[in-house]
């Protein structure tokens, strides 16, 4: 059995060592493709692989067609929109993610960007504090729960909206559940965004919704850029001088937004999971899931249809 790590942005060595330990202990072979520069290199590498571990790497129909022996792809992280799920299902390939492994790293980044924003991007002027502010968490999954945990330490009043999460689960964490996105945005001065990019959510964070936020509003996005209606975001910035936006997913209209540098900030690349700890956790979790899949058939974290 051959397990391939295919990462344009490589795992840390300690993570690769941990993956190798899991794979070789099971009697499997580990192969590495790191910092590749052309798609053909990926196509060649997957040709004889039975399993692939990826990060933000693209697994599309062409890659799946080249991987005749492939049975499973594991995205080391929570998001998996870089994998063509329909094509994987047609190719009889199981696709998994590793939910929760990067959650604390993303949550810490979200709070860090909030602090940066409320302190006016550290430009030397007098800002505000998070203490006592109402924080809305849009999607109460693994990351959202960690944001709530940290935010309560800052003394924030935490609310959440997630139609897929029971109110009692949210309440158990000392967080107040709200009935709609509209209620969340109209209630909270700060919103932390964690929704996935789906047909329903793309462009759903629009002018109408954001304009409901109270004076001095701040949106922190560590989810996906596709959920933001970028034209509406520009419109909002022109209409409201009090609105701030921080994100670790550079928008397509970054150049246009950059004229609002006192209220807008984007990291140069996706940074949520970029910690040594998350790197290790997600990689080793991916290896364990692959071994378990081959040895027991466990598909607990499968994200595509059979």
N, C-alpha and C positions, 0 to 999 in steps of 0.2 A: 504494500500500500504506500503510495507516494503522496505526501502532503506538501503543497507549495505555499510559501509565503510570497505574495506578489504585492510589493509596496513601493509606489513611486516615492512616498515619504516614509522612509524606513522606521521600523520599531527601534527603540534603544537596544543596545547589545544585551543588556540584562533581560529584556523582554524576550529577545530571540533565544537566549540561553534557556529561559524558562519554558518557552514553547518547545524547543528541541528536547528538553528533559521529558516533557509529557509525551511527545510523539515517539521518541526512541524507546521509552519505557514500555510502550505498547507494542514495540516491535516493528514500527513503521519507519519509512525513510522521510527525511526532511530536505526540501530543496528551497533555495532562496533566489528571488529576483528582486533586487533593490535598485532604486534610483534609475529605473529604465526610462529611456527618452523617446522610444517609438513603440507604437502599438504592436508592431510585428514581433517585438521582443516578448511581449505578453502572450501573443498567439503561439509563439514557438514554445514558451515555457509551460503553457497549460496542456500541451498536446498529449502528454502521458501522465498528467496529474489526476489523482482520484479525489483530492480535496484541495480547496484553495482558501487561504486566509488573506483578506484584503483590509484596507482602511478606506480611503476615499477613492480607490481605484474603480474604474468603470468596467463592469461586467455586462456586456450587451450580447445580442444574438450572435454576432460574429465571433466573439470570444467563446461563447458556449458551443458554437458549431465546431470550433477548433479543438475543443476539449472532449474528445470522444469517450474518455474513461471517467469523466467527472461525475461525482455523485452528490457533492455538497460544497457550497460556498458559505463561508462565515465572514460577515462584516464585523470586524473588531470595533464595536461602538454601537450606538443606539440607532442612528439614522441609516436607512438602507436604500434611499432613492437613487443611488449610483448603480443599482443592480436592476436589470430588466426582469422583473418577477414573472411576467407572462412567458417570456422566452425560456426562463429557467424551468417553469412548470412543463412547458412543451418538450423540453429536453430531459425531463424526468430528473431534474437536479433540485435538491433541497437547499433552500436559502435560509440562513439564520442570522440574527444579530446577537449582541451580547448586552442586553439591557441592564442598566444600573452600574456597569463597571466604570463609566466615565462621569456618573451623575454628580459626585461631589466636586470634581474638577470644573465642570460646567457651571455648577451653582456658585462656587467661589468666584469664578470669572464674572458672572452676572452681578454679584454684589460689589465686586471690585469696580466694575464699570459704572454702577450706580453711584458709588462714592466719587469717582472721577467726575461724573456729570454734575452732581449736586454741589461739588466744590469748584464749579466753573472751569473744568478741565485743567485745574491747578495753574491758572493763569495769574495768580497773585491777588485776585479780588475776593471779596467776602462772599461766601456761598451759603448753603443751608446744610441741615443735618438730616439723617434718615430717622433719627429718634422721633417717635410719635407719628410718623407719616403712615398713611394707609397704602399697603402694598397689595396689588392684585396679581395673582398667579394664574395665567391663562394656560390651562392644561396641568392637571395635578398628577403627573407621573413621577418617575424616579428623580428627575432633575427638579421638578417643581417642589417635591417634598423636601429635598435638600435645601432649596432656596428658602422655604418656609422655616426650616430648622435654624438656618443661619440668621435670617432676618429677624426672628424673634429675639435672638441674642443682641441685635441692634436696638431692640425696643420698638420695632415696627408693629403696626396693627395689620394682621395678615388675613386676606380674603382669597378665595379661589373659585374659579368656574371650570368645571369639567363634566360634560354631560355623560361621560362614560365611567365616572368615579362616584360611588355612593356617598351621599352627604355624611353618613356616619363615619366613613373612613377619613374624610376631611376634618370633621369635628373632633375626632379622636386625637388629632395632632394639634389641637388648639387653634385651628384655622376656621374661619367663617365661610361656609359655602354660599355662593350666590347663584341665582336661577338662570342667568343669561350673560352673554358677553357684554351686552349693552349695559347691564347693571354693574358689571365689574368695572368697565371703563368709566362710567359716570360716577362711581363711588371712589375710585382709587387715584391718588396723585401719581403713584408709581406703578407701572405694570411690567411684569417679567413674562416674556412670551416663550412658550414651549410647545406650541402646536406643530404637528408634522405637516409636510407639504403634500396635500392630496388634492384631488379634483375639487373637493368642497372647500378647502381652506386657502387655496392659491388666490392671492389678491384680496383676501377677505379682511385684512387689516387696512381699512380704507379711511377716507376723509371723514365720512359720517360717523364711524365708530370712534376714531381717535379724537375728533373734535368734541366728543362728550366728556373727555377727561377734564378734571378741575384745573384751575389756574396753577401755573408752575408745574405742568405735567412732564413726566419722563417715561419713555418707553425703552426697555432694555430687551434686545432680541438676540437670544443665543439659539434660536431654532433654525429656520431656513429663510433665505432672502425672498423666495417665491411667494411666501404668505403675505408679504407687504405689497400693497399697491403703491409702487414707487412714484408714479405721477401724482397720486393723491398726497403722498408724503411731502413732495415739493410744494404742492398747493397749501398744505397745512402750515409749513414753515413760513410761507409768505403771509399767511393769514394770522398766525399766532407767534409773536415774538417770545412768548413764555414757554414754548414747547421744546423739549430736548429729546434726542434720539441717539442711543448708543447700541452698537451691534458688533458681533464678531464674524459677520458674514457680509463682506463688502458688497453693497448694492451696485446694480448696473449703472445707476446714475450717480455714482460716487463723485465724479468730477463736478457735476452740478450742485450736489449737496455740500461740497467742500467750501463753498462761499459762506456757509453757516458754521464755520469752524468753532465758534464760541458755543454752539448748541448741538453740534453733530460730531460723532466720532465713530470710526470703523477701524478695526484691526486690519492689517494688510492681508491676512489670510485667516481661515477658520481656526480659532484658537481654543475653543471650549475644552477639548480633550487633550490639549498639549501640556500635560504634566508627566513627570517620570512615573508617578504612581498609576495614573490612568492608563498610560502606555503599557505598563507591565500587566495590570489587572485585565485589560481587555484582550491582550494577546494571549495570555495564559488561559483565560476563560474560553477563547475561541478554540484553542488546542484541545482543551478538555471536552468541549462539546463535540468536536469531530471524533475524538476517540470513543466517546460514549455512543455517538451515532453509529459508528461501524461495529462496535462491540455489542450494543444492546438494542439498536434501532431507535433510541430516544430522539424525538423530534420536538421537544418541549418549546424551543425558541424559534421554530419554523415560522417564517413570515410570508411565504408564498403558498399558493394552493397546490394540492397534490394532483 
